[in-house]
Amino acid sequence: MTIEIRAARPEEMLDYRRLTAYVFSSPDEPSPDDEFAGTLRPEWTTCAFVDGRLAATMGAYPFRVRLNGRRASVAGITAVGTYPEYRRQGLLRRIKQQGFAEQRERGQYVAMLWASMGAIYQRFGYGLASTLAGYEFDPRQTAFFHDEVPKGSVRITPMDEARPVMQDIYRTFAEPRNLLIERVEVGWDAMLRPPPKGGRYHVGVYRVDAEPRGYMVYRTKEGEAMGEPNPQDTMWIRDLAYLDLDAYRGLWAHVRAHDLIGRVFWHNAPTDDPAPDLLLEPRALRRRTGDAMWMRLTDVEQALPLRPYSGEGALTLRIRDDLCDWNDATYRLETSGEEAIVTPTSEAPDLSMSVNTLAPLFSGLRTATHLANAGLIEARDASALGTADRLFATRYAPWCPDGF
Ligand SMILES: CC(C)(COP(=O)(O)OP(=O)(O)OC[C@H]1O[C@@H](n2cnc3c(N)ncnc32)[C@H](O)[C@@H]1OP(=O)(O)O)[C@@H](O)C(=O)NCCC(=O)NCCS
């Protein structure tokens, strides 16, 4: 049996998509004419071929994301799969090992992904880097505590007209945030394609004196129970961005202006979304949170300076990494806040942790104190934890609402 780990060739990409369609139980047979067939380029893949047959796959989109407001290149890992007959033979492990080295060569020092199961990735050095909030509410119960009247109003806008407006708003909205992907045209195409379960998306654009300040993309569905006293229709919010809180309130007012909607779902809200702080009855949101983006620092020394820190200071970090041995070292992080210098050192560490635990600290999902309380960080003393809490804090919670 021969095993070859390499990128797929252009003529092998249909097989690649057949494999991923199979392992993710897609009902559709891939065809060369599929709308998004060319989205993942062959050179971004790392695959295992067993005796010449494609057996396992992984892709890495070259994304730009915001890391605490700073633009950074990352690998957006996608389409990880092994045909069942080749599973538990170490193919994914070999793909991962080679993939990390390739991503590092391409200057992608951070990898992130949506996991079908966290258990698959934790053994490869990934840690949880973001969570999502999900709401399910009756819009009639979601008045704001300070019910200020928005200065502008929402107009339902045809998709073609709305798209460039949304793109402008999203760019400004994303800029200071944390972990949002810089959406390229094909990312917008994918987001706005008709929902798989039928229906179509509407866009509401909020304007003040004709100036667009926010938008929401959503779909609605007619209720099935006739003759009920309460509204039965449903709304799903797909995407929402705003430039200030007046626009945020304006978009909520738009949701609440739908008299026949009895249930609103917003499943990919940020965990620091202001609604729970602004509503008269926060419990009405029926808020849940769940794990979202998993992250792996493929090169710790190069990754740590990619984000701004929240003040001046220095820390010595011992990072354990048994898969990427180039990371397994102690680092001195010195930062002015905006810039950081990271160098390997032989000094005694302030904090010690695995590369997995570095992910939630680096992304701002968890404080060092939280991770130490969970037994995941060993600290020299309480002041080292306090310094790490301060430096790694982010202005916004890490949040990535986009699937890939
Ligand atoms: C996940 C998947 C790609 C693993 O592929 P594989 O080639 O069998 O993986 P490997 O044989 O290299 O296993 C690597 C390690 O992960 C472990 N592992 C593999 N799949 C696992 C799973 N589903 N849950 C927990 N651990 C898993 C293996 O036991 C092995 O551990 P070890 O190295 O400590 O012995 C494959 O099971 C699959 O295609 N699953 C369905 C699609 C999917 O969920 N993909 C992930 C999308 S995010």
The ligand as an SDF file (V2000), in Angstrom:
LIG
                    3D

 48 50  0  0  0  0  0  0  0  0999 V2000
  -12.6690   13.0940   11.2450 C   0  0  0  0  0  0  0  0  0  0  0  0
  -12.0540   12.2360   10.1610 C   0  0  0  0  0  0  0  0  0  0  0  0
  -11.6330   13.1380    9.0130 C   0  0  0  0  0  0  0  0  0  0  0  0
  -10.8390   11.5280   10.7630 C   0  0  0  0  0  0  0  0  0  0  0  0
  -10.1190   10.9440    9.7230 O   0  0  0  0  0  0  0  0  0  0  0  0
   -9.0880    9.7180    9.9380 P   0  0  0  0  0  0  0  0  0  0  0  0
   -8.2490    9.6690    8.6990 O   0  0  0  0  0  0  0  0  0  0  0  0
   -9.8330    8.5160   10.3130 O   0  0  0  0  0  0  0  0  0  0  0  0
   -8.2410   10.2230   11.1800 O   0  0  0  0  0  0  0  0  0  0  0  0
   -6.8920    9.5780   11.7440 P   0  0  0  0  0  0  0  0  0  0  0  0
   -6.8990    8.0980   11.5110 O   0  0  0  0  0  0  0  0  0  0  0  0
   -5.7260   10.3330   11.2200 O   0  0  0  0  0  0  0  0  0  0  0  0
   -7.0550    9.8600   13.2690 O   0  0  0  0  0  0  0  0  0  0  0  0
   -6.3090   10.8300   13.9170 C   0  0  0  0  0  0  0  0  0  0  0  0
   -6.6410   10.7970   15.3650 C   0  0  0  0  0  0  0  0  0  0  0  0
   -7.9350   11.3430   15.5520 O   0  0  0  0  0  0  0  0  0  0  0  0
   -8.7650   10.4020   16.2070 C   0  0  0  0  0  0  0  0  0  0  0  0
  -10.0820   10.5480   15.6480 N   0  0  0  0  0  0  0  0  0  0  0  0
  -10.4040   10.4150   14.3630 C   0  0  0  0  0  0  0  0  0  0  0  0
  -11.7070   10.6520   14.2050 N   0  0  0  0  0  0  0  0  0  0  0  0
  -12.2060   10.9410   15.4100 C   0  0  0  0  0  0  0  0  0  0  0  0
  -13.4850   11.2510   15.8850 C   0  0  0  0  0  0  0  0  0  0  0  0
  -14.5340   11.3150   15.0560 N   0  0  0  0  0  0  0  0  0  0  0  0
  -13.6450   11.5080   17.2110 N   0  0  0  0  0  0  0  0  0  0  0  0
  -12.5980   11.4310   18.0420 C   0  0  0  0  0  0  0  0  0  0  0  0
  -11.3380   11.1430   17.6450 N   0  0  0  0  0  0  0  0  0  0  0  0
  -11.1560   10.8910   16.3420 C   0  0  0  0  0  0  0  0  0  0  0  0
   -8.1390    9.0590   15.9430 C   0  0  0  0  0  0  0  0  0  0  0  0
   -8.4750    8.1250   16.9450 O   0  0  0  0  0  0  0  0  0  0  0  0
   -6.6850    9.3890   15.9300 C   0  0  0  0  0  0  0  0  0  0  0  0
   -6.1780    9.4910   17.2390 O   0  0  0  0  0  0  0  0  0  0  0  0
   -4.6290    9.1530   17.5560 P   0  0  0  0  0  0  0  0  0  0  0  0
   -3.8090    9.8430   16.5140 O   0  0  0  0  0  0  0  0  0  0  0  0
   -4.4440    9.6860   18.9180 O   0  0  0  0  0  0  0  0  0  0  0  0
   -4.5470    7.6830   17.4240 O   0  0  0  0  0  0  0  0  0  0  0  0
  -13.0360   11.1640    9.6280 C   0  0  0  0  0  0  0  0  0  0  0  0
  -13.4900   10.4230   10.7420 O   0  0  0  0  0  0  0  0  0  0  0  0
  -14.2480   11.7410    8.9020 C   0  0  0  0  0  0  0  0  0  0  0  0
  -14.2000   11.9140    7.6880 O   0  0  0  0  0  0  0  0  0  0  0  0
  -15.3360   12.0150    9.6360 N   0  0  0  0  0  0  0  0  0  0  0  0
  -16.5620   12.5560    9.0330 C   0  0  0  0  0  0  0  0  0  0  0  0
  -16.4010   13.9680    8.5200 C   0  0  0  0  0  0  0  0  0  0  0  0
  -15.9990   14.9380    9.6170 C   0  0  0  0  0  0  0  0  0  0  0  0
  -16.5750   14.9560   10.7020 O   0  0  0  0  0  0  0  0  0  0  0  0
  -15.0090   15.7710    9.3040 N   0  0  0  0  0  0  0  0  0  0  0  0
  -14.5480   16.8320   10.1590 C   0  0  0  0  0  0  0  0  0  0  0  0
  -15.2320   18.0660    9.7040 C   0  0  0  0  0  0  0  0  0  0  0  0
  -14.9000   19.4490   10.6910 S   0  0  0  0  0  0  0  0  0  0  0  0
  1  2  1  0
  2  3  1  0
  2  4  1  0
  2 36  1  0
  4  5  1  0
  5  6  1  0
  6  7  2  0
  6  8  1  0
  6  9  1  0
  9 10  1  0
 10 11  2  0
 10 12  1  0
 10 13  1  0
 13 14  1  0
 14 15  1  0
 15 16  1  0
 15 30  1  0
 16 17  1  0
 17 18  1  0
 17 28  1  0
 18 19  1  0
 18 27  1  0
 19 20  2  0
 20 21  1  0
 21 22  1  0
 21 27  2  0
 22 23  1  0
 22 24  2  0
 24 25  1  0
 25 26  2  0
 26 27  1  0
 28 29  1  0
 28 30  1  0
 30 31  1  0
 31 32  1  0
 32 33  2  0
 32 34  1  0
 32 35  1  0
 36 37  1  0
 36 38  1  0
 38 39  2  0
 38 40  1  0
 40 41  1  0
 41 42  1  0
 42 43  1  0
 43 44  2  0
 43 45  1  0
 45 46  1  0
 46 47  1  0
 47 48  1  0
M  END
$$$$
